[in-house]
Amino acid sequence: MLSVTPTLQATSFEPEPQTIVPKAKPRGGFWWTLGWFVIAGLTGAACVAAFIAFEEAWSELSSRQISADICRSIEEIASVSAMIFVLIVAARRVGWSVRDGLGLVWPHRRYILIGLVLFVGNVLFEFALDDILPEPEETPAFVKEFRAASGHPISLALLWVSTVIIAPIWEEIACRGFLLRGWIASPLGVAGAIVLTSLLFAVAHLQFNAHAMVSLFVSGFLLGVMRWISGSLVPSMLMHAAWNTMVMIMLMLDA
């Protein structure tokens, strides 16, 4: 039986090797993908609103207060789980395999090495960006959040879990798993889908400054390329988690 290394065209995102099969008509498309992404976001927002309402009702009926940090963590886990569920439902409706369509498969080990090389390149770019576009004097919002949590072990631990585990998993499934997969099947093609998801990834972090936005766009672009060439989300998740871990360590050393 013949097998080839995938080129990851609009209709295929499976890792290597894959059996040659007749080309299927691309399913999904730009607006379909964007629509389901918005539905997932609204579902997550509804989960947060429902939990806030529950928290307020609990406070009125009980004398015991729930820790604000624990509440925020529960809200995040519940909303992220709900949004991922919606995207999985959408993927199944259009006929994608959850594993292969969303890239939830283990890649060939060489793609882990390629991801490491791209990660190092991203770090070097960040150092160069510091000279070209210095960060402003004001303290970024995330740094303020870290400093506020640094004096409380539970708060700091929850921030680590959110930053290093939850954020990379959710953001990669949403941007490089679902949006990129769907938009490649649209007239945008591979290059357009990678650029647009990178822009969206940067815009989603508007709480940061211009320096960080440029850095986020470049990071998103490299993550998109990694997702495309590997056919898997694992390398991009690891790159994303490694970057966030590096940021957290730098904040701890600077504290």
C-alpha positions in Angstrom: 0.0 0.0 0.0 1.4 3.4 -1.0 1.9 6.1 1.6 3.2 9.6 1.5 4.2 12.4 3.8 1.2 14.7 4.1 1.3 18.1 2.5 -1.6 19.2 4.7 -3.8 20.5 2.0 -7.2 22.1 2.8 -8.8 18.7 3.2 -6.1 16.9 5.2 -4.5 17.6 8.5 -3.5 14.1 9.5 0.1 13.3 10.6 2.3 11.1 8.6 2.1 8.6 7.1 -1.4 8.5 5.5 -2.9 6.3 2.9 -3.6 7.9 -0.5 -7.3 8.5 -0.8 -9.4 10.4 -3.3 -9.7 14.1 -2.5 -12.8 15.0 -0.6 -14.7 18.3 -1.1 -13.4 20.8 1.5 -15.8 21.2 4.4 -16.0 24.0 6.7 -15.0 27.4 5.3 -14.3 30.8 6.6 -17.7 31.9 7.9 -18.7 28.5 9.2 -15.5 28.2 11.2 -15.8 31.8 12.5 -19.4 31.3 13.4 -18.7 28.2 15.5 -15.8 29.9 17.1 -18.0 32.8 18.2 -20.6 30.3 19.5 -17.9 28.7 21.5 -16.9 32.0 22.9 -20.5 32.9 23.9 -20.8 29.5 25.5 -17.8 30.2 27.6 -19.1 33.6 28.6 -22.4 32.1 29.6 -20.6 29.6 31.8 -18.7 32.4 33.6 -22.0 34.4 34.0 -23.8 31.4 35.4 -21.0 30.7 37.9 -20.9 34.3 39.0 -24.6 34.2 39.6 -24.2 31.0 41.6 -21.4 32.6 43.6 -23.5 35.6 44.5 -26.5 33.3 45.5 -24.1 31.2 47.6 -22.8 34.3 49.4 -26.3 35.4 50.3 -27.4 32.0 51.5 -24.3 31.0 53.3 -22.0 32.7 55.8 -18.9 31.0 54.2 -17.2 32.9 51.3 -15.6 31.1 48.4 -12.0 32.2 47.7 -11.8 34.6 44.8 -8.9 32.8 43.3 -10.6 29.5 43.5 -13.7 31.0 42.0 -11.7 32.4 39.1 -10.0 29.0 38.5 -13.3 27.1 38.5 -14.8 29.7 36.1 -11.8 29.3 33.8 -11.8 25.5 33.8 -15.6 25.4 33.3 -15.7 27.9 30.5 -12.7 26.4 28.7 -14.2 22.9 28.9 -17.5 24.2 27.5 -15.8 26.0 24.7 -13.7 23.0 23.7 -16.8 20.8 23.8 -18.5 23.2 21.4 -15.6 23.1 19.0 -15.5 19.3 19.1 -19.2 19.2 18.3 -18.6 21.5 15.4 -15.7 19.4 14.1 -17.9 16.3 14.3 -20.8 18.0 12.5 -18.5 18.8 9.5 -17.1 15.3 9.5 -13.6 16.0 11.0 -12.0 13.4 13.1 -11.5 14.9 16.6 -8.0 13.5 16.7 -6.9 14.1 13.2 -9.1 17.1 12.3 -8.1 19.1 15.4 -4.5 17.8 15.5 -4.9 15.9 18.8 -2.4 13.3 17.8 1.3 12.6 18.7 3.6 13.8 15.9 6.8 12.3 14.6 9.6 13.1 17.0 11.5 15.2 14.5 8.7 17.8 14.7 9.4 18.1 18.5 13.0 19.0 17.5 11.8 21.5 14.8 9.5 23.0 17.4 12.5 23.5 19.7 14.4 25.2 16.9 11.5 27.5 16.2 11.1 28.2 20.0 14.8 29.3 20.2 14.3 31.4 17.1 11.3 33.1 18.7 13.3 33.9 21.9 16.1 35.4 19.7 13.5 37.5 17.9 12.2 38.7 21.2 15.7 39.9 22.2 16.0 41.7 18.9 12.6 43.3 19.3 13.7 44.7 22.7 16.2 46.9 20.8 13.9 47.8 17.9 10.7 48.4 19.9 11.5 48.9 23.6 8.8 48.2 26.1 7.0 51.2 27.6 7.6 52.3 31.1 4.1 51.3 32.4 3.7 48.0 34.1 1.8 45.4 32.0 -1.4 44.1 33.4 -0.1 40.5 33.6 2.9 41.6 35.6 0.6 43.4 38.0 -1.5 40.2 38.3 1.6 38.2 39.0 2.8 40.6 41.7 -0.6 40.5 43.4 -0.6 36.7 43.4 3.1 36.3 44.4 2.4 36.8 48.1 -0.2 34.1 48.3 0.9 30.5 47.5 -2.5 29.3 46.4 -3.0 32.3 44.1 0.4 31.9 42.6 0.0 28.1 42.1 -3.4 28.7 40.3 -1.8 31.4 38.2 0.9 28.9 37.1 -1.7 26.3 36.2 -3.7 28.8 34.2 -0.7 30.3 32.4 1.4 27.1 31.7 -1.3 24.5 31.3 -4.8 25.8 30.6 -4.0 28.7 28.4 -1.7 26.8 26.0 -4.2 23.9 25.7 -7.3 26.1 25.0 -5.6 28.7 22.8 -4.0 26.1 20.6 -7.1 24.1 20.2 -9.1 27.2 19.4 -6.6 29.0 17.1 -4.3 26.4 15.6 -6.7 23.5 16.0 -10.1 24.7 14.9 -9.7 28.1 13.3 -6.6 27.3 11.3 -8.0 23.9 10.2 -11.3 25.5 9.0 -9.8 28.6 7.4 -7.3 26.6 5.4 -10.4 25.0 3.7 -11.5 28.5 2.7 -10.2 30.8 -0.1 -7.6 32.1 2.5 -5.5 29.0 1.9 -2.6 28.0 4.2 -0.7 31.3 4.2 -3.8 33.5 4.7 -5.1 31.2 7.5 -1.8 31.3 9.3 -1.5 35.1 9.1 -5.2 35.7 10.1 -5.1 33.3 13.1 -1.8 35.0 14.2 -3.5 38.4 14.0 -6.5 37.1 16.0 -4.1 35.6 18.5 -2.4 39.0 19.0 -5.7 40.9 19.1 -7.0 38.5 21.8 -4.3 39.9 24.1 -5.2 43.5 23.8 -4.4 43.9 27.5 -0.7 44.0 26.5 1.3 46.8 24.9 2.4 47.3 21.3 5.7 45.5 21.9 3.9 42.4 23.2 1.4 42.5 20.4 4.2 42.3 17.8 5.8 39.5 19.8 2.4 37.6 20.0 1.9 37.9 16.3 5.3 36.4 15.5 4.8 33.7 18.1 1.3 32.9 16.7 2.8 32.7 13.2 5.5 30.3 14.2 2.9 28.2 16.1 0.7 28.1 13.0 3.6 27.0 10.8 4.4 24.3 13.3 0.8 23.1 13.4 0.7 23.0 9.6 4.0 21.1 8.9 3.5 18.6 11.7 -0.2 17.9 11.4 -0.4 17.9 15.2 -1.2 20.4 17.9 1.3 18.8 20.3 4.4 20.7 19.2 2.6 24.1 19.2 1.1 23.3 22.6 4.6 22.5 24.0 6.1 25.6 22.4 3.3 27.7 23.9 3.7 26.2 27.3 7.5 26.6 27.2 7.1 30.3 26.3 4.6 30.9 29.1 6.8 29.0 31.5 9.8 31.2 30.5 7.8 34.3 31.1 6.7 33.1 34.6 10.3 32.2 35.6 11.5 35.6 34.4 8.8 37.3 36.5 9.8 35.2 39.6 13.4 36.1 39.1 12.5 39.8 38.7 10.3 39.9 41.8 
